[in-house]
Amino acid sequence: MRPLDRATTALAGLGVAATRRVPGGAILFYHGVVDRIVDARVQKNQLATPDFMKQIAWLERHFRFVGVDEVLAAAEGEATLAPGWICLTFDDGYASNHDRVADLLGARPWACYVSTAHVDDGHRVMGYRVRRTVLYGEGVLRVPTLGLTAPLGDDAGRAKLAHWLAGQLKHLPRARHDAALAEIEGHLSADRRADLDARFASEGFMGWEEVRALARAGVHIGGHAHEHVLLHPGQAPAEVQAQVATSAARLTAELGVAPTTFAWPNGGARDVSAAAVAALAASPYRLALTTIAGGAVPGRQPRWLLPRIGTGTLPALQRGLARRGLEAGRCARALSTLAATVGA
């Protein structure tokens, strides 16, 4: 057996052991699934179909799939979930959720969290638009809003710059975010942007017809803010309120039923604010999911701050699941501190 195979087997065992020892289960988050990755630097939110199905096969052998509605019922004290469950979630609303994921998952329960403005008009998320410019632009990139002048050099330098820029924009107030993004996108001509969008069709979004089709098929549809604007403490309270309220209103109008669960855009501890928690509490939403890493114990964790585990390669997923028992205390402290700060 090759070293990698031995490591994977050992991690699989850890994951099974963790299932037996640790209360609760785990909520996993994905974004999109595609048959072919053209450029992994750009398509960082996409997982290749064979890799995704390896994960699903392994999860199915060792865990029990449950839906978000069951997690919500447990969080509200209306049901009990026996340990060893897994809940699958997909963020943003990529077209592949309808075109690929629905067929791959079949009757297995899963949830899709959509940013309603992207579904409305098809514009793409900020991270992709930054990566598209920095990785495929030429010359010198100028972003006056950030006081940045940066030559676009070798691949490694471009990758670092794209990562840094996206991180900077995420935590700007909305007006400065939009100004900086417009400056970045202006580095490429409209024709060049269109060519790259066609090349990276995986980064496109579903329309409402596709979202409704998923809902009719039993997929849980939740909110992910209206424009994927991060609801961090630096965001104006009026902007936060609009992002939450508009997402709920658009989902209700298009699906004919009010949404019950929400996934925080970006979802880290820096991306949650007291204003946003208050907005959620005043909305139809009854539960919210973060990307704070850890096992989920609905009913014992703040209902606006349930943790999730990110996915990547199968070994990375196995490590994340194995660590949830070892890191339960760290996750609990992080959630407790954040809940006290934002009033969750």
C-alpha positions as CSV (number, residue, x, y, z in Angstrom):
1,M,0.0,0.0,0.0
2,R,1.3,3.5,-0.9
3,P,2.0,6.0,1.9
4,L,-0.9,8.2,0.7
5,D,-3.3,5.2,0.8
6,R,-2.1,4.2,4.3
7,A,-2.6,7.8,5.5
8,T,-6.1,7.9,3.9
9,T,-7.1,4.6,5.5
10,A,-5.9,5.8,8.9
11,L,-7.8,9.0,8.6
12,A,-10.9,7.1,7.5
13,G,-10.6,5.1,10.7
14,L,-10.3,8.3,12.7
15,G,-13.4,9.6,11.1
16,V,-15.4,6.5,12.1
17,A,-14.1,6.6,15.6
18,A,-15.0,10.2,15.9
19,T,-18.5,9.4,14.8
20,R,-18.9,7.0,17.7
21,R,-17.3,9.3,20.4
22,V,-18.5,12.8,19.5
23,P,-22.0,14.2,20.2
24,G,-23.9,15.6,17.3
25,G,-22.7,15.4,13.7
26,A,-21.2,17.7,11.0
27,I,-22.5,20.1,8.5
28,L,-20.3,20.2,5.4
29,F,-20.2,23.1,2.9
30,Y,-19.4,22.9,-0.8
31,H,-19.9,25.4,-3.6
32,G,-19.9,23.8,-7.1
33,V,-19.1,20.5,-8.8
34,V,-17.8,20.3,-12.4
35,D,-16.6,17.6,-14.7
36,R,-13.5,19.5,-15.7
37,I,-11.3,22.0,-13.8
38,V,-9.8,24.4,-16.4
39,D,-7.7,26.5,-14.0
40,A,-7.9,25.6,-10.3
41,R,-6.6,29.0,-9.3
42,V,-9.7,30.6,-10.8
43,Q,-12.2,27.8,-10.0
44,K,-11.2,27.5,-6.4
45,N,-14.9,27.1,-5.4
46,Q,-15.3,24.1,-7.7
47,L,-14.7,20.4,-7.0
48,A,-14.2,17.9,-9.8
49,T,-17.0,15.3,-10.1
50,P,-14.8,12.2,-9.5
51,D,-13.4,13.8,-6.3
52,F,-16.9,14.8,-5.1
53,M,-18.3,11.3,-5.7
54,K,-15.3,9.7,-3.8
55,Q,-16.3,11.9,-0.8
56,I,-20.0,11.0,-1.1
57,A,-19.2,7.2,-1.3
58,W,-16.9,7.4,1.8
59,L,-19.4,9.5,3.8
60,E,-22.2,7.1,2.9
61,R,-20.2,4.2,4.3
62,H,-19.5,5.9,7.6
63,F,-22.2,8.5,8.3
64,R,-25.9,9.0,8.1
65,F,-27.2,11.8,5.8
66,V,-29.8,14.2,7.2
67,G,-31.4,17.3,5.8
68,V,-31.2,20.9,7.1
69,D,-34.9,20.6,8.2
70,E,-33.9,17.9,10.6
71,V,-31.0,20.0,11.9
72,L,-33.5,22.9,12.4
73,A,-35.9,20.7,14.2
74,A,-33.1,19.6,16.6
75,A,-32.0,23.2,17.1
76,E,-35.5,24.1,18.1
77,G,-35.9,21.1,20.5
78,E,-38.5,19.4,18.3
79,A,-36.4,16.4,17.5
80,T,-33.3,14.6,18.5
81,L,-30.5,13.6,16.1
82,A,-28.5,10.5,17.1
83,P,-24.7,11.0,16.7
84,G,-23.0,10.2,13.4
85,W,-25.0,12.3,11.0
86,I,-23.8,14.4,8.1
87,C,-25.6,17.3,6.4
88,L,-24.6,18.5,3.0
89,T,-24.8,22.2,2.1
90,F,-23.9,24.2,-1.0
91,D,-23.3,28.0,-0.9
92,D,-23.8,30.8,-3.4
93,G,-26.1,29.2,-6.1
94,Y,-23.8,28.0,-8.8
95,A,-25.4,26.6,-12.0
96,S,-23.8,23.3,-11.4
97,N,-26.0,22.8,-8.3
98,H,-28.9,22.3,-10.7
99,D,-27.0,20.9,-13.7
100,R,-24.7,18.5,-11.9
101,V,-25.1,18.2,-8.1
102,A,-28.9,17.3,-8.2
103,D,-28.2,14.3,-10.4
104,L,-25.1,13.2,-8.5
105,L,-26.8,13.3,-5.1
106,G,-30.1,11.7,-6.2
107,A,-32.4,11.2,-3.3
108,R,-29.8,12.1,-0.7
109,P,-30.9,15.3,1.3
110,W,-29.0,18.5,0.8
111,A,-29.4,22.2,1.0
112,C,-28.5,25.1,-1.4
113,Y,-27.9,28.6,-0.1
114,V,-28.4,31.3,-2.7
115,S,-27.4,34.9,-3.0
116,T,-30.6,36.2,-4.5
117,A,-29.2,39.0,-6.6
118,H,-26.9,36.6,-8.4
119,V,-29.9,34.5,-9.3
120,D,-31.8,37.7,-10.4
121,D,-29.2,39.0,-12.8
122,G,-26.4,36.4,-13.1
123,H,-23.5,38.7,-12.0
124,R,-20.6,36.7,-10.5
125,V,-19.1,36.8,-7.0
126,M,-16.4,39.3,-6.1
127,G,-13.7,36.6,-5.5
128,Y,-14.0,35.3,-9.0
129,R,-13.9,38.8,-10.6
130,V,-10.8,39.6,-8.7
131,R,-9.0,36.4,-9.6
132,R,-10.1,36.8,-13.3
133,T,-8.4,40.2,-13.5
134,V,-5.3,39.5,-11.5
135,L,-4.5,36.1,-13.0
136,Y,-5.3,37.0,-16.6
137,G,-4.6,40.7,-16.8
138,E,-1.4,42.3,-18.1
139,G,0.7,45.3,-17.1
140,V,0.2,47.3,-13.9
141,L,-3.0,47.0,-11.8
142,R,-4.1,50.3,-10.2
143,V,-6.7,50.4,-7.4
144,P,-6.9,54.0,-6.2
145,T,-9.5,53.2,-3.5
146,L,-6.9,50.9,-1.8
147,G,-3.9,53.1,-2.7
148,L,-2.5,50.1,-4.7
149,T,-0.2,50.1,-7.7
150,A,1.0,46.6,-8.5
151,P,2.8,45.1,-11.5
152,L,1.2,41.8,-12.6
153,G,4.3,39.6,-12.6
154,D,4.8,35.9,-12.3
155,D,2.1,33.3,-11.4
156,A,3.1,33.0,-7.7
157,G,3.0,36.8,-7.3
158,R,-0.4,37.1,-9.0
159,A,-1.9,34.3,-6.9
160,K,-0.7,36.1,-3.7
161,L,-2.1,39.4,-4.9
162,A,-5.5,38.0,-5.9
163,H,-5.8,36.4,-2.4
164,W,-4.8,39.6,-0.7
165,L,-7.1,41.8,-2.7
166,A,-10.1,39.5,-2.1
167,G,-9.4,39.5,1.6
168,Q,-9.2,43.3,1.6
169,L,-12.4,43.8,-0.3
170,K,-14.4,41.3,1.9
171,H,-14.1,43.5,4.9
172,L,-14.6,47.0,3.4
173,P,-17.9,48.8,3.8
174,R,-20.2,48.3,0.8
175,A,-19.4,51.6,-1.0
176,R,-15.6,51.2,-0.8
177,H,-15.9,47.5,-1.8
178,D,-17.9,48.4,-4.9
179,A,-15.5,51.2,-5.8
180,A,-12.4,49.1,-5.5
181,L,-14.0,46.2,-7.4
182,A,-14.9,48.5,-10.3
183,E,-11.3,49.7,-10.5
184,I,-10.0,46.2,-10.5
185,E,-12.5,45.0,-13.2
186,G,-11.7,48.1,-15.3
187,H,-8.2,46.7,-15.9
188,L,-9.7,44.2,-18.4
189,S,-11.7,45.2,-21.4
190,A,-15.4,44.1,-21.6
191,D,-14.5,41.7,-24.4
192,R,-11.7,40.1,-22.4
193,R,-14.0,39.7,-19.4
194,A,-16.6,38.1,-21.6
195,D,-14.1,35.7,-23.1
196,L,-12.9,34.6,-19.6
197,D,-16.5,34.3,-18.4
198,A,-17.2,31.9,-21.3
199,R,-14.0,29.9,-20.5
200,F,-15.0,29.7,-16.8
201,A,-18.7,29.0,-17.3
202,S,-18.5,27.0,-14.0
203,E,-18.6,30.4,-12.1
204,G,-22.1,31.2,-13.5
205,F,-25.2,31.1,-11.4
206,M,-28.6,29.4,-11.6
207,G,-31.7,31.3,-12.6
208,W,-34.9,31.2,-10.7
209,E,-36.3,28.4,-12.9
210,E,-33.5,26.2,-11.8
211,V,-33.8,27.2,-8.2
212,R,-37.5,26.4,-8.3
213,A,-36.8,23.0,-9.9
214,L,-34.4,22.2,-7.0
215,A,-37.1,23.2,-4.5
216,R,-39.7,21.0,-6.2
217,A,-37.3,18.1,-6.1
218,G,-37.0,18.5,-2.3
219,V,-33.8,20.4,-2.0
220,H,-33.8,22.8,1.0
221,I,-33.3,26.4,-0.3
222,G,-31.9,29.0,2.1
223,G,-30.6,32.5,2.1
224,H,-27.1,33.7,1.6
225,A,-27.8,37.5,1.7
226,H,-29.0,39.3,-1.3
227,E,-25.8,40.3,-2.9
228,H,-23.3,38.1,-1.0
229,V,-22.3,41.2,0.9
230,L,-20.5,40.3,4.1
231,L,-22.5,41.3,7.2
232,H,-19.4,42.2,9.3
233,P,-19.4,44.9,12.1
234,G,-18.0,47.5,9.7
235,Q,-21.0,47.3,7.4
236,A,-23.7,49.9,7.8
237,P,-26.7,48.6,9.8
238,A,-29.0,49.7,7.0
239,E,-27.0,47.7,4.5
240,V,-27.1,44.6,6.7
241,Q,-30.8,44.9,7.2
242,A,-31.4,45.3,3.5
243,Q,-29.2,42.3,2.7
244,V,-31.1,40.0,5.1
245,A,-34.6,41.3,4.4
246,T,-34.3,41.4,0.6
247,S,-32.9,37.9,0.5
248,A,-35.9,36.6,2.5
249,A,-38.4,38.6,0.4
250,R,-37.0,37.4,-2.9
251,L,-36.9,33.8,-1.9
252,T,-40.5,34.1,-0.6
253,A,-41.7,35.7,-3.8
254,E,-40.0,33.2,-6.2
255,L,-40.6,30.0,-4.2
256,G,-43.9,30.8,-2.6
257,V,-42.7,29.9,0.9
258,A,-40.6,31.9,3.4
259,P,-37.1,30.6,3.9
260,T,-36.2,29.2,7.3
261,T,-32.4,28.9,7.3
262,F,-29.5,31.2,6.3
263,A,-25.8,30.7,5.6
264,W,-23.5,33.7,6.5
265,P,-21.6,35.0,3.4
266,N,-17.9,34.0,4.0
267,G,-19.1,32.8,7.4
268,G,-16.1,33.4,9.7
269,A,-16.1,35.0,13.1
270,R,-15.2,38.4,11.5
271,D,-18.2,38.1,9.1
272,V,-20.9,38.2,11.8
273,S,-22.3,41.3,13.5
274,A,-24.8,42.2,16.2
275,A,-26.8,44.1,13.6
276,A,-26.9,41.1,11.4
277,V,-28.1,38.8,14.2
278,A,-30.8,41.3,15.0
279,A,-31.8,41.4,11.3
280,L,-32.0,37.6,11.2
281,A,-34.1,37.5,14.4
282,A,-36.6,39.9,12.9
283,S,-36.8,37.9,9.6
284,P,-38.4,34.5,8.7
285,Y,-35.0,32.9,9.2
286,R,-34.8,30.6,12.2
287,L,-31.2,29.2,12.0
288,A,-27.9,30.3,10.5
289,L,-24.8,28.5,9.5
290,T,-21.2,29.8,9.7
291,T,-17.9,28.5,8.3
292,I,-16.4,28.3,11.8
293,A,-14.9,24.8,11.8
294,G,-16.3,22.2,14.1
295,G,-18.9,19.6,14.7
296,A,-22.5,20.7,15.0
297,V,-24.7,20.0,18.0
298,P,-27.9,21.7,17.3
299,G,-29.8,22.7,20.4
300,R,-26.6,23.1,22.4
301,Q,-24.9,25.7,20.1
302,P,-26.2,29.2,19.3
303,R,-28.9,28.8,16.6
304,W,-27.4,31.8,14.6
305,L,-23.9,30.3,14.7
306,L,-23.9,26.6,13.8
307,P,-20.4,25.5,12.7
308,R,-19.6,23.8,9.4
309,I,-16.7,21.9,8.0
310,G,-15.2,22.8,4.7
311,T,-14.4,20.3,2.0
312,G,-11.5,19.8,-0.5
313,T,-9.8,16.5,-1.1
314,L,-11.0,13.4,0.5
315,P,-8.1,13.2,3.0
316,A,-8.7,16.9,3.9
317,L,-12.4,16.1,4.5
318,Q,-11.4,13.1,6.6
319,R,-9.0,15.2,8.7
320,G,-11.7,17.8,9.3
321,L,-14.1,15.2,10.5
322,A,-11.5,13.4,12.6
323,R,-10.5,16.7,14.3
324,R,-14.0,17.7,15.3
325,G,-13.8,15.7,18.5
326,L,-10.3,16.9,19.4
327,E,-11.2,20.5,18.7
328,A,-14.7,20.5,20.2
329,G,-13.5,22.7,23.1
330,R,-11.9,25.2,20.8
331,C,-15.0,25.4,18.7
332,A,-17.2,25.8,21.7
333,R,-15.0,28.7,23.0
334,A,-15.1,30.4,19.7
335,L,-18.8,30.2,19.4
336,S,-19.3,31.3,23.0
337,T,-17.1,34.3,22.5
338,L,-18.7,35.3,19.3
339,A,-22.3,34.8,20.7
340,A,-21.5,37.1,23.6
341,T,-20.1,39.7,21.2
342,V,-23.0,39.7,18.7
343,G,-25.9,38.8,21.0
344,A,-26.6,35.4,19.3
